[in-house]
Amino acid sequence: MISINYQALPAEDLHQMCLRGDQGAWTFIYNYVLAICRWKKWNLRDDPQDLAQAIVIHLIEKGIDNLRDEKAFLAFVKRLAVNHILDSFKTPNPRMCSLDQPQKDGKGDEYNEEYPDPKSSLEQEAELREMIEVIDRYFCRIPKYCRSVLTCYFQMKLGLYQDYQEISRVLKSPVGTISAQVRRCLNAFIRIKEIRELL
């Protein structure tokens, strides 16, 4: 049985495999979306796995048909996931109760329920959207090889790659070269004033 490295596939091939219903391709897309949902800065109200599942279902039922450029498939999935996550902050929580009033779980034990402040969620949404826009805008301005290296590096941080060994196989460069390029490209990216202000 042939093992497919979905991470190394061109976006257009991955898109075609998803259209054909390839289970491995959809599993990769789910894990890609889940990694985005698990980004620590989100502070999600919903379970990341539930949210990732809802995003992928939306992609299967509606989203994938709206794609115009197959080469931008992963960027499209990322944008869809981020927008879905941001929209989740706007949805009011249907269960509202007093923070001072103890609740009981299924075993009869009491606990205090806490809900996020709607205002802080909206502020958080605005800050995250602004940060993502700034990163996207200036990421396009660094050299192409840096974009490739840092994309793989950020994907490793999100859990899509296990280590530098895996990145070196995808980029077809020695591990030492990849490690040096990551440092050099990260330093170049952080030297951009607008990016440095986000840190």
N, C-alpha and C positions, 0 to 999 in steps of 0.2 A: 504494500500500500504506500502510495506517494504522500509524503508530508509536505504541505504547502505552508510557506512562510507568508502569511497574509500581510504582515507589516512591511515586507519588501516589495509587495505588488504595486504597480502604478495605480493611481486613483481610478483611472478609467476602467482598468481590468476588475478592480474591486467592485466598482459600480455595476458592471455587467454581470458579475457573479451574484451580486445581491438581487439583481433583476431576475436572474434565473432561479433564485431561491436557494443558493448554496448555503447550507447550514453553517459551515465554518466561517464564511464571509460575514454572515449576520452575527455570529458569536463574537467575531473580532469587532464589529461595529458596536455591539452592545457593550463590550469591555471598554472600548474607546469612549463611549458616552458615559459609562459608569465612572471612568477616571476623571472626566470633566465634572461630573456631579459630586465626586468626593473631594474636589479641590477645597482645602481647609478654609479658604476665605469666604466661601458661600454662606456658612452657618445656616444650613437648610432647616426648614421646619419639617420637611418630609423625609422619609427614608431614602437614601441615595439609590438603592436598588429599585424601589418602587418608581421613583422619578425616571431613572434610566429606562426601565421597562416601558413606561408611558411614552417616553420620547421615541423609542425604537418602534413601538406600535404605531405612533403618529407618522413616523417616517415610512413604514411599510404601507399604511393605508392611504396616505395623502402626499407626504413630503417628497418621496423619491421621484414622483412623476413631475414635480415642479423644477427639477434640475435641468439647466440649460447646457452647462459646460461640464462634461464628465471628468475632466482633469481637475476640477475644483470640488470633487465629491466630498473629500474629507473636510475641506473648509466649509462646505455647505452643511455637513452634519454638525460640525462644531458650532456654526452660527445658529442652526436650528436648536441645538441643545442649550446654548447660552440664553437664547430668547425664551425658551420654554422654562428654564430655571428662573429667569427674571420675572416672567409672568406668574410663577408660583408664589412670589412674594406679594403679588397684588391680590391674590385670592383671599378673601376674609376667612378666618377660622370659624367654622360653623358652631363649634362647641365653645361657648363663652361662659365662664363662671368666675366667681369672686376668687381672687388670689388668696384671700384670708380664710376661705371656707375649705376645710380638708375634704378630699375626695376619698372614696374607698375602691380598692382594686378587687379582683375576683375572689381573693382570699379573705376579704374583710379588713385588710390592713389599710390604715389611713396614710395619705400622702398629700402634699401640697402641689397643686397644678400651677404651672407658670406659662404665660403666653408672651410672645414677642410683642414689643410696642410697635403698632402699625407704622408710626412715624419713623422709628428707627429702621424698619424694614425698607421703607421707601427711600430713606437717605442712603442706606446701604446699597440698594439697587442702583441709585444714581451714581454713587462712587465707583461701583464695580463696572458699570457700563462705560463711564468715563475712562477708567483705567484700561479696560480692554481696547477701547478705541485708540488711546494713546499708544499702547503696545503694538497694535496692528499697524498704525500709521508709520511708526518709526522702524518697525521690524522690516518693512519693505525697503528701507533705505540702506541696510547693511549689505555687504557683498553676498552674492548668490550662494557661495560655498558656506558662508557663515549661517545663512538661513537654513540650509540643509542640515548642518551640524547641530545648530541650536534646536531645530525642530525635533530631531531625534533625542537630543539631551532632555528637552522639556517632556517629551513623551516617556522617557525613562523615569523622570521624576514623578510622572502621573501613574507609573506602573505598567506602561505598555511595552517597555523593554526591560529586561532583567538587569542588564549590566552593559559595560562598555564593549564586552566581547560580542554581544548581539548587535550593537550599533556598528561595530567594525565590519561585521559580515554584511550588513545592509549597505553601508557606504563603501565597502570594498577598500578599506584602508586599515593599516595596523592600529592596534589599540593605543600604542604610545602616541601616534599621530593624532588620533581622534581626541585623546585626553588633552594634548597640547592645543589643538584647534578649539576645543570647548572653552578652555581658559582664555585664549586669545580673543575669541569671538564674544564671550561674555563680557570681558573687559571693554571691548570696543562698543558693545551695546550699552553697557552701563555708563560709559563716558558721555553718551548723549544726555544733554542737560534735562530734557523732559522725562527721560526714563529714570535718571538718578533722583528726580524729585518724587517719584512714586515709591522709592525705597524707604 
